[in-house]
């Protein structure tokens, strides 16, 4: 470990849901669930108001609706999340050249490379507090929880201790004392299956784990996992903060609080991830030939399976179809902790319709936070941005039976009026953020007063 608390971990609180609440004034302070809204949908993020009812990420939307039927269930808007993430990551890179993003809403920062007079506790504490305030400013109000410690492990643990909107700095030399009373699941990789093995051996806390020999841990959970647990139980973590390297692939993965056993749920998650990967490819004018899935089983065994296409693609339907086919060849009956989808073999051209017609299941389960082409989007999905020729900008409240209902409001207006229109009303269209140099959408009229 480092001699000073010089690793910072920043985690934006309930990120997708918080962006929706920021941009939709009528939802502020209310339960919001972002994810697939169909019968096979999966929760991507729940606001803290929804979490009080037991809603959590990776839960099926059906179960989330049963727990919190009065929540707003939204399909999400990747462009809004991407823009806020870019603002935060840009801020972090302005204070240190060593920033390691873990996802859109989470990153490590190496404070040894920051412009600080010293790395004493008062200095890094004041810096972290100022950074949190600056995050709020560059995102127009989003909050972040921050942890600072002498290693990546300790910094990440610290950021979880005072959520949401909190700051914890762990003084060097106190790491083991902090960890000892905590449950073993605080250690990365200790999911329900590993926790159960440890429980049967009488190991519940990190203090009890610390008292177990390396040989015994290897016998219980295997060499690689046991060795990792042995070191982390002693707060021994020397992993460096690694800045982004040249992009050779585009991938998305998620680790889940509870082992996944439902194959349909896993397929839905892979489809969501495939959509996000495909969107990123299209955003940067790229495509790829090799589709890879990453699966971490309940016993922490990590499997990778790949399939190479005859031509590069950036199609959500294609990537999702291949990912689900790769999953079909794996035995996941014991439970899955992590799922991921990636595309490599990148090129700057594509061959359309590689597999012919798009898969209708992919259209239904388009990821909550992915902007799909309008020709493949489920029409008027709840939460998407729209603009009306007379009323201005708003978002879809709901739709059905030939009618779409819109709440007219933006982040900069009060909670606005609700109006309903025929789904084919020519004055109502999907709103998308303007591209650089494109003034078409920027000239949309503002919403009228209530």
C-alpha positions as a Python dict, from the first residue, in 0.01 Angstrom:
ca = {
    (1, 'X'): (0, 0, 0),
    (2, 'X'): (95, 362, -37),
    (3, 'X'): (223, 558, 261),
    (4, 'X'): (-39, 829, 203),
    (5, 'X'): (-408, 837, 120),
    (6, 'X'): (-354, 924, -244),
    (7, 'X'): (-608, 714, -435),
    (8, 'X'): (-952, 868, -483),
    (9, 'X'): (-1262, 678, -590),
    (10, 'X'): (-1561, 877, -717),
    (11, 'X'): (-1904, 723, -769),
    (12, 'X'): (-2196, 928, -905),
    (13, 'X'): (-2503, 852, -694),
    (14, 'X'): (-2784, 651, -862),
    (15, 'X'): (-2648, 798, -1183),
    (16, 'X'): (-2906, 719, -1453),
    (17, 'X'): (-3200, 787, -1222),
    (18, 'X'): (-3039, 1106, -1092),
    (19, 'X'): (-2997, 1239, -1446),
    (20, 'X'): (-3364, 1168, -1513),
    (21, 'X'): (-3469, 1350, -1195),
    (22, 'X'): (-3245, 1644, -1283),
    (23, 'X'): (-3394, 1675, -1633),
    (24, 'X'): (-3755, 1603, -1532),
    (25, 'X'): (-3859, 1840, -1251),
    (26, 'X'): (-4183, 1653, -1181),
    (27, 'X'): (-3980, 1344, -1080),
    (28, 'X'): (-3754, 1510, -826),
    (29, 'X'): (-3785, 1344, -487),
    (30, 'X'): (-3996, 1061, -631),
    (31, 'X'): (-3916, 694, -707),
    (32, 'X'): (-3759, 654, -1051),
    (33, 'X'): (-3654, 326, -1213),
    (34, 'X'): (-3445, 326, -1531),
    (35, 'X'): (-3438, 7, -1732),
    (36, 'X'): (-3624, -211, -1977),
    (37, 'X'): (-3995, -140, -1938),
    (38, 'X'): (-4124, -450, -2116),
    (39, 'X'): (-4224, -781, -1965),
    (40, 'X'): (-3865, -909, -1982),
    (41, 'X'): (-3703, -580, -1888),
    (42, 'X'): (-3425, -543, -1632),
    (43, 'X'): (-3360, -256, -1391),
    (44, 'X'): (-3044, -60, -1476),
    (45, 'X'): (-3062, 191, -1189),
    (46, 'X'): (-3314, 286, -921),
    (47, 'X'): (-3330, 619, -742),
    (48, 'X'): (-3281, 619, -367),
    (49, 'X'): (-3653, 682, -327),
    (50, 'X'): (-3720, 355, -514),
    (51, 'X'): (-3450, 166, -326),
    (52, 'X'): (-3645, 218, -6),
    (53, 'X'): (-3899, -27, -152),
    (54, 'X'): (-3634, -289, -229),
    (55, 'X'): (-3583, -205, -597),
    (56, 'X'): (-3224, -263, -710),
    (57, 'X'): (-3018, -302, -1026),
    (58, 'X'): (-3040, -630, -1222),
    (59, 'X'): (-3386, -697, -1075),
    (60, 'X'): (-3653, -781, -1329),
    (61, 'X'): (-3879, -490, -1413),
    (62, 'X'): (-4177, -708, -1328),
    (63, 'X'): (-4056, -754, -971),
    (64, 'X'): (-3963, -385, -944),
    (65, 'X'): (-4318, -288, -1045),
    (66, 'X'): (-4462, -519, -782),
    (67, 'X'): (-4241, -365, -512),
    (68, 'X'): (-4286, -3, -615),
    (69, 'X'): (-4585, 29, -850),
    (70, 'X'): (-4601, 407, -812),
    (71, 'X'): (-4247, 463, -945),
    (72, 'X'): (-4177, 624, -1282),
    (73, 'X'): (-4041, 349, -1509),
    (74, 'X'): (-3829, 502, -1785),
    (75, 'X'): (-3632, 357, -2076),
    (76, 'X'): (-3358, 611, -2032),
    (77, 'X'): (-3150, 833, -2259),
    (78, 'X'): (-2789, 739, -2324),
    (79, 'X'): (-2700, 1077, -2473),
    (80, 'X'): (-2783, 1251, -2145),
    (81, 'X'): (-2583, 1003, -1937),
    (82, 'X'): (-2289, 1020, -2178),
    (83, 'X'): (-2282, 1400, -2167),
    (84, 'X'): (-2285, 1411, -1787),
    (85, 'X'): (-2020, 1139, -1768),
    (86, 'X'): (-1798, 1325, -2014),
    (87, 'X'): (-1826, 1639, -1802),
    (88, 'X'): (-1721, 1452, -1487),
    (89, 'X'): (-1437, 1257, -1651),
    (90, 'X'): (-1311, 1578, -1810),
    (91, 'X'): (-1308, 1742, -1467),
    (92, 'X'): (-1116, 1450, -1317),
    (93, 'X'): (-857, 1457, -1595),
    (94, 'X'): (-812, 1829, -1537),
    (95, 'X'): (-690, 1762, -1183),
    (96, 'X'): (-479, 1450, -1252),
    (97, 'X'): (-345, 1284, -1568),
    (98, 'X'): (-402, 943, -1410),
    (99, 'X'): (-777, 874, -1418),
    (100, 'X'): (-909, 519, -1451),
    (101, 'X'): (-1278, 515, -1550),
    (102, 'X'): (-1460, 199, -1442),
    (103, 'X'): (-1790, 291, -1606),
    (104, 'X'): (-1987, 600, -1703),
    (105, 'X'): (-2037, 693, -1338),
    (106, 'X'): (-1729, 567, -1156),
    (107, 'X'): (-1353, 629, -1166),
    (108, 'X'): (-1028, 615, -972),
    (109, 'X'): (-800, 920, -958),
    (110, 'X'): (-430, 911, -863),
    (111, 'X'): (-372, 1209, -636),
    (112, 'X'): (5, 1162, -646),
    (113, 'X'): (-17, 1316, -993),
    (114, 'X'): (-254, 1594, -890),
    (115, 'X'): (-128, 1948, -832),
    (116, 'X'): (-139, 1935, -452),
    (117, 'X'): (112, 2094, -211),
    (118, 'X'): (125, 1770, -10),
    (119, 'X'): (-74, 1452, 53),
    (120, 'X'): (-148, 1511, 419),
    (121, 'X'): (-501, 1424, 534),
    (122, 'X'): (-629, 1784, 565),
    (123, 'X'): (-503, 1860, 212),
    (124, 'X'): (-658, 1558, 39),
    (125, 'X'): (-980, 1598, 239),
    (126, 'X'): (-1021, 1959, 133),
    (127, 'X'): (-934, 1866, -226),
    (128, 'X'): (-1192, 1585, -233),
    (129, 'X'): (-1462, 1809, -88),
    (130, 'X'): (-1390, 2077, -347),
    (131, 'X'): (-1397, 1811, -620),
    (132, 'X'): (-1742, 1695, -510),
    (133, 'X'): (-1870, 2051, -530),
    (134, 'X'): (-1720, 2092, -877),
    (135, 'X'): (-1891, 1771, -989),
    (136, 'X'): (-2221, 1920, -878),
    (137, 'X'): (-2144, 2233, -1079),
    (138, 'X'): (-2038, 2067, -1407),
    (139, 'X'): (-2338, 1830, -1401),
    (140, 'X'): (-2599, 2088, -1297),
    (141, 'X'): (-2669, 1926, -963),
    (142, 'X'): (-2566, 1560, -964),
    (143, 'X'): (-2404, 1432, -646),
    (144, 'X'): (-2109, 1201, -599),
    (145, 'X'): (-1984, 987, -316),
    (146, 'X'): (-1606, 991, -274),
    (147, 'X'): (-1360, 774, -88),
    (148, 'X'): (-987, 837, -46),
    (149, 'X'): (-739, 580, 78),
    (150, 'X'): (-395, 428, 38),
    (151, 'X'): (-512, 178, -228),
    (152, 'X'): (-784, 127, -485),
    (153, 'X'): (-955, -128, -261),
    (154, 'X'): (-966, 101, 41),
    (155, 'X'): (-1076, 402, -166),
    (156, 'X'): (-1366, 205, -314),
    (157, 'X'): (-1472, 74, 27),
    (158, 'X'): (-1455, 427, 165),
    (159, 'X'): (-1680, 568, -109),
    (160, 'X'): (-1954, 326, -1),
    (161, 'X'): (-1950, 430, 365),
    (162, 'X'): (-2136, 760, 337),
    (163, 'X'): (-2374, 730, 42),
    (164, 'X'): (-2529, 926, -111),
    (165, 'X'): (-2341, 1254, -140),
    (166, 'X'): (-2071, 1171, 114),
    (167, 'X'): (-1696, 1176, 164),
    (168, 'X'): (-1477, 936, 363),
    (169, 'X'): (-1098, 964, 388),
    (170, 'X'): (-921, 666, 546),
    (171, 'X'): (-606, 761, 732),
    (172, 'X'): (-299, 550, 646),
    (173, 'X'): (-241, 286, 910),
    (174, 'X'): (-610, 249, 997),
    (175, 'X'): (-712, 36, 696),
    (176, 'X'): (-716, -303, 869),
    (177, 'X'): (-896, -159, 1170),
    (178, 'X'): (-1164, -22, 936),
    (179, 'X'): (-1209, -352, 755),
    (180, 'X'): (-1209, -597, 1046),
    (181, 'X'): (-1571, -552, 1166),
    (182, 'X'): (-1710, -552, 811),
    (183, 'X'): (-1880, -850, 649),
    (184, 'X'): (-1661, -1048, 410),
    (185, 'X'): (-1877, -938, 116),
    (186, 'X'): (-1704, -597, 132),
    (187, 'X'): (-1412, -764, -45),
    (188, 'X'): (-1435, -767, -427),
    (189, 'X'): (-1526, -1109, -557),
    (190, 'X'): (-1698, -1231, -242),
    (191, 'X'): (-2049, -1288, -368),
    (192, 'X'): (-2322, -1507, -223),
    (193, 'X'): (-2158, -1834, -328),
    (194, 'X'): (-1816, -1751, -183),
    (195, 'X'): (-1975, -1595, 125),
    (196, 'X'): (-2166, -1919, 183),
    (197, 'X'): (-1849, -2126, 161),
    (198, 'X'): (-1682, -1897, 409),
    (199, 'X'): (-1987, -1902, 639),
    (200, 'X'): (-1978, -2280, 652),
    (201, 'X'): (-1617, -2250, 762),
    (202, 'X'): (-1723, -2008, 1038),
    (203, 'X'): (-1595, -1699, 858),
    (204, 'X'): (-1832, -1402, 856),
    (205, 'X'): (-1625, -1089, 908),
    (206, 'X'): (-1300, -961, 760),
    (207, 'X'): (-1140, -1007, 1104),
    (208, 'X'): (-1228, -1377, 1094),
    (209, 'X'): (-1103, -1399, 736),
    (210, 'X'): (-774, -1237, 841),
    (211, 'X'): (-715, -1514, 1093),
    (212, 'X'): (-734, -1788, 828),
    (213, 'X'): (-411, -1914, 674),
    (214, 'X'): (-338, -1885, 302),
    (215, 'X'): (-339, -2264, 263),
    (216, 'X'): (-684, -2289, 421),
    (217, 'X'): (-826, -2015, 198),
    (218, 'X'): (-684, -2183, -111),
    (219, 'X'): (-849, -2507, 0),
    (220, 'X'): (-1182, -2328, 50),
    (221, 'X'): (-1208, -2115, -264),
    (222, 'X'): (-919, -2202, -494),
    (223, 'X'): (-569, -2069, -544),
    (224, 'X'): (-631, -1744, -732),
    (225, 'X'): (-936, -1639, -532),
    (226, 'X'): (-792, -1755, -201),
    (227, 'X'): (-468, -1566, -256),
    (228, 'X'): (-661, -1251, -340),
    (229, 'X'): (-877, -1280, -29),
    (230, 'X'): (-572, -1341, 189),
    (231, 'X'): (-412, -1014, 79),
    (232, 'X'): (-724, -798, 70),
    (233, 'X'): (-826, -909, 420),
    (234, 'X'): (-502, -743, 529),
    (235, 'X'): (-572, -434, 316),
    (236, 'X'): (-281, -537, 96),
    (237, 'X'): (-347, -392, -250),
    (238, 'X'): (-77, -239, -471),
    (239, 'X'): (-270, -212, -798),
    (240, 'X'): (-183, 113, -980),
    (241, 'X'): (-432, 360, -1121),
    (242, 'X'): (-418, 308, -1498),
    (243, 'X'): (-519, 577, -1744),
    (244, 'X'): (-715, 483, -2055),
    (245, 'X'): (-518, 329, -2338),
    (246, 'X'): (-582, 336, -2710),
    (247, 'X'): (-919, 180, -2781),
    (248, 'X'): (-878, -162, -2936),
    (249, 'X'): (-1222, -283, -2837),
    (250, 'X'): (-1552, -154, -2703),
    (251, 'X'): (-1705, -342, -2412),
    (252, 'X'): (-1957, -316, -2131),
    (253, 'X'): (-1985, -536, -1823),
    (254, 'X'): (-2175, -544, -1499),
    (255, 'X'): (-2124, -712, -1162),
    (256, 'X'): (-2442, -801, -975),
    (257, 'X'): (-2518, -802, -604),
    (258, 'X'): (-2696, -1137, -624),
    (259, 'X'): (-2590, -1434, -836),
    (260, 'X'): (-2800, -1453, -1152),
    (261, 'X'): (-2961, -1789, -1228),
    (262, 'X'): (-3249, -1694, -1459),
    (263, 'X'): (-3132, -1752, -1816),
    (264, 'X'): (-3392, -1512, -1960),
    (265, 'X'): (-3269, -1240, -1725),
    (266, 'X'): (-2910, -1300, -1836),
    (267, 'X'): (-3014, -1282, -2201),
    (268, 'X'): (-3188, -953, -2130),
    (269, 'X'): (-2876, -811, -1963),
    (270, 'X'): (-2656, -921, -2253),
    (271, 'X'): (-2900, -759, -2495),
    (272, 'X'): (-2885, -436, -2298),
    (273, 'X'): (-2505, -442, -2298),
    (274, 'X'): (-2492, -526, -2669),
    (275, 'X'): (-2705, -219, -2736),
    (276, 'X'): (-2471, 6, -2540),
    (277, 'X'): (-2165, -136, -2719),
    (278, 'X'): (-2330, -90, -3059),
    (279, 'X'): (-2428, 266, -2972),
    (280, 'X'): (-2071, 351, -2877),
    (281, 'X'): (-1947, 200, -3202),
    (282, 'X'): (-2189, 410, -3404),
    (283, 'X'): (-2104, 719, -3203),
    (284, 'X'): (-1739, 692, -3306),
    (285, 'X'): (-1800, 568, -3659),
    (286, 'X'): (-1661, 224, -3584),
    (287, 'X'): (-1765, -137, -3630),
    (288, 'X'): (-1616, -470, -3530),
    (289, 'X'): (-1595, -830, -3639),
    (290, 'X'): (-1539, -1021, -3315),
    (291, 'X'): (-1810, -1040, -3049),
    (292, 'X'): (-1700, -1159, -2704),
    (293, 'X'): (-1892, -1231, -2388),
    (294, 'X'): (-1738, -1243, -2042),
    (295, 'X'): (-1906, -1453, -1774),
    (296, 'X'): (-1787, -1478, -1413),
    (297, 'X'): (-1945, -1775, -1240),
    (298, 'X'): (-2050, -1809, -876),
    (299, 'X'): (-1713, -1965, -787),
    (300, 'X'): (-1530, -1668, -945),
    (301, 'X'): (-1426, -1868, -1251),
    (302, 'X'): (-1416, -1626, -1544),
    (303, 'X'): (-1508, -1752, -1891),
    (304, 'X'): (-1465, -1574, -2223),
    (305, 'X'): (-1630, -1688, -2545),
    (306, 'X'): (-1591, -1521, -2885),
    (307, 'X'): (-1731, -1545, -3234),
    (308, 'X'): (-1587, -1370, -3541),
    (309, 'X'): (-1823, -1248, -3812),
    (310, 'X'): (-1740, -1246, -4183),
    (311, 'X'): (-1779, -867, -4193),
    (312, 'X'): (-1773, -588, -3932),
    (313, 'X'): (-2097, -466, -3780),
    (314, 'X'): (-2232, -194, -3551),
    (315, 'X'): (-2580, -344, -3527),
    (316, 'X'): (-2741, -392, -3186),
    (317, 'X'): (-2943, -684, -3322),
    (318, 'X'): (-2635, -859, -3457),
    (319, 'X'): (-2417, -812, -3149),
    (320, 'X'): (-2701, -916, -2918),
    (321, 'X'): (-2787, -1223, -3126),
    (322, 'X'): (-2425, -1344, -3123),
    (323, 'X'): (-2386, -1270, -2750),
    (324, 'X'): (-2696, -1472, -2662),
    (325, 'X'): (-2578, -1759, -2881),
    (326, 'X'): (-2242, -1763, -2701),
    (327, 'X'): (-2418, -1769, -2364),
    (328, 'X'): (-2627, -2067, -2474),
    (329, 'X'): (-2312, -2281, -2486),
    (330, 'X'): (-2221, -2216, -2122),
    (331, 'X'): (-2341, -2389, -1805),
    (332, 'X'): (-2459, -2109, -1578),
    (333, 'X'): (-2681, -2318, -1352),
    (334, 'X'): (-2464, -2246, -1047),
    (335, 'X'): (-2511, -1871, -1078),
    (336, 'X'): (-2339, -1580, -1249),
    (337, 'X'): (-2173, -1280, -1080),
    (338, 'X'): (-2064, -1081, -1386),
    (339, 'X'): (-2173, -1049, -1747),
    (340, 'X'): (-2009, -849, -2021),
    (341, 'X'): (-2021, -796, -2397),
    (342, 'X'): (-1740, -663, -2614),
    (343, 'X'): (-1665, -604, -2979),
    (344, 'X'): (-1309, -604, -3117),
    (345, 'X'): (-1144, -623, -3455),
    (346, 'X'): (-1252, -263, -3506),
    (347, 'X'): (-1291, -105, -3848),
    (348, 'X'): (-1435, 218, -3983),
    (349, 'X'): (-1684, 56, -4219),
    (350, 'X'): (-1979, -181, -4193),
    (351, 'X'): (-2178, -419, -4408),
    (352, 'X'): (-2546, -367, -4346),
    (353, 'X'): (-2800, -641, -4287),
    (354, 'X'): (-2542, -908, -4217),
    (355, 'X'): (-2811, -1130, -4073),
    (356, 'X'): (-3104, -993, -4271),
    (357, 'X'): (-3400, -864, -4072),
    (358, 'X'): (-3343, -738, -3721),
    (359, 'X'): (-3445, -952, -3427),
    (360, 'X'): (-3780, -829, -3290),
    (361, 'X'): (-3678, -930, -2938),
    (362, 'X'): (-3385, -693, -2955),
    (363, 'X'): (-3614, -407, -3049),
    (364, 'X'): (-3838, -474, -2749),
    (365, 'X'): (-3547, -497, -2510),
    (366, 'X'): (-3345, -205, -2645),
    (367, 'X'): (-3128, -101, -2350),
    (368, 'X'): (-3269, 152, -2112),
    (369, 'X'): (-2981, 391, -2161),
    (370, 'X'): (-2914, 340, -2532),
    (371, 'X'): (-3027, 562, -2812),
    (372, 'X'): (-3142, 333, -3092),
    (373, 'X'): (-3207, 448, -3447),
    (374, 'X'): (-3563, 574, -3476),
    (375, 'X'): (-3652, 303, -3726),
    (376, 'X'): (-3587, 35, -3463),
    (377, 'X'): (-3699, 208, -3145),
    (378, 'X'): (-4015, 97, -2970),
    (379, 'X'): (-4241, 395, -3051),
    (380, 'X'): (-4283, 656, -2779),
    (381, 'X'): (-4099, 467, -2506),
    (382, 'X'): (-4153, 628, -2164),
    (383, 'X'): (-3886, 879, -2073),
    (384, 'X'): (-3758, 970, -2420),
    (385, 'X'): (-3720, 1333, -2519),
    (386, 'X'): (-3975, 1476, -2760),
    (387, 'X'): (-4056, 1816, -2907),
    (388, 'X'): (-4396, 1953, -3010),
    (389, 'X'): (-4429, 2224, -3271),
    (390, 'X'): (-4638, 2442, -3040),
    (391, 'X'): (-4564, 2324, -2686),
    (392, 'X'): (-4189, 2283, -2718),
    (393, 'X'): (-3978, 2016, -2549),
    (394, 'X'): (-4096, 1748, -2310),
    (395, 'X'): (-4078, 1375, -2245),
    (396, 'X'): (-4303, 1077, -2296),
    (397, 'X'): (-4513, 1006, -1989),
    (398, 'X'): (-4670, 696, -2144),
    (399, 'X'): (-4841, 562, -2454),
    (400, 'X'): (-5098, 306, -2563),
    (401, 'X'): (-5418, 257, -2761),
    (402, 'X'): (-5299, 497, -3026),
    (403, 'X'): (-5228, 783, -2784),
    (404, 'X'): (-4901, 925, -2649),
    (405, 'X'): (-4901, 1137, -2333),
    (406, 'X'): (-4628, 1398, -2287),
    (407, 'X'): (-4514, 1600, -1987),
    (408, 'X'): (-4379, 1933, -2115),
    (409, 'X'): (-4081, 2029, -1901),
    (410, 'X'): (-3704, 2040, -1911),
    (411, 'X'): (-3427, 2065, -1654),
    (412, 'X'): (-3453, 2445, -1673),
    (413, 'X'): (-3831, 2479, -1632),
    (414, 'X'): (-4079, 2405, -1354),
    (415, 'X'): (-4286, 2087, -1364),
    (416, 'X'): (-4494, 2137, -1676),
    (417, 'X'): (-4833, 2048, -1817),
    (418, 'X'): (-4938, 1705, -1943),
    (419, 'X'): (-5097, 1666, -2286),
    (420, 'X'): (-5205, 1369, -2496),
    (421, 'X'): (-5178, 1331, -2874),
    (422, 'X'): (-5240, 1067, -3141),
    (423, 'X'): (-4925, 858, -3185),
    (424, 'X'): (-4904, 974, -3547),
    (425, 'X'): (-4943, 1345, -3471),
    (426, 'X'): (-4710, 1514, -3724),
    (427, 'X'): (-4635, 1799, -3480),
    (428, 'X'): (-4480, 1562, -3223),
    (429, 'X'): (-4133, 1422, -3293),
    (430, 'X'): (-3845, 1260, -3106),
    (431, 'X'): (-3592, 1520, -2989),
    (432, 'X'): (-3222, 1447, -3015),
    (433, 'X'): (-2935, 1667, -2902),
    (434, 'X'): (-2780, 1867, -3183),
    (435, 'X'): (-2453, 1748, -3328),
    (436, 'X'): (-2171, 2003, -3346),
    (437, 'X'): (-2260, 2258, -3610),
    (438, 'X'): (-2619, 2136, -3631),
    (439, 'X'): (-2871, 2400, -3533),
    (440, 'X'): (-3182, 2205, -3626),
    (441, 'X'): (-3274, 2082, -3280),
    (442, 'X'): (-3124, 2377, -3093),
    (443, 'X'): (-3393, 2601, -3243),
    (444, 'X'): (-3679, 2399, -3095),
    (445, 'X'): (-3924, 2629, -2914),
    (446, 'X'): (-3916, 2629, -2533),
    (447, 'X'): (-4212, 2481, -2346),
    (448, 'X'): (-4502, 2714, -2291),
    (449, 'X'): (-4587, 2824, -1936),
    (450, 'X'): (-4833, 2609, -1743),
}
